[in-house]
């Protein structure tokens, strides 16, 4: 069966989060709902069915200037995984933003942050880059999810750690190791290969979003109230 195309080309809130894919978007929606955070329009870069990921922020930000509600935005947050090098990941996003030309009427222009979480004014909205897990920590969203799972499921953690040691995953990159551990926890809880896009709909207790592992991200989003 063909994958359904998501084509929600509009902004319904004055704040927006732009993230790498649908699973990331599901996380932010669930976190906002669980912690009663300010409302955001949450958009994965593949919202129109194309290719997502950390190399498509520039094309997304260029295209979305024609969407309904863009002129009403006040804040845009770019949420990007740090992967193996937080500095390189940040610079990659900044290069994409810097390469965007003004729109045809020269009325919309993005600010260029010099560091993570710096809010820089633009027209019509400020722009901020949120690095995940955090500013200078290698890894990805899965890194934070795994930490919360470890805090809540000690027995599963022991099994996943044993498997990780068996295959030598400690020598892998931080991002890949986190993905391995997360899918290990999902498999151990009878959710193999399901990803985490529907996790908080189907089994919200597996990775509880009230865990302190999410406090930094939650507090950052709360500051945009």
Secondary structure, DSSP 8 states (H G I E B T S, - for coil): ---------B--SSEEEEESSHHHHHHHHHHHHHHT----EEEETTTTSS--STT-HHHHHHHGGGSBTGGG--EEEEEEE-BT-HHHHHHHHHHHHHT----TTS--B----SSTT--B--BS-EEEEEEESBTTB-B-HHHHHHHHHHHH-HHHHHHHHHHHHHHTGGGS-HHHHHHHHHHHHHHHTT-TT--STTHHHH-TTTT-TTSGGGHHHHHHHHTT-
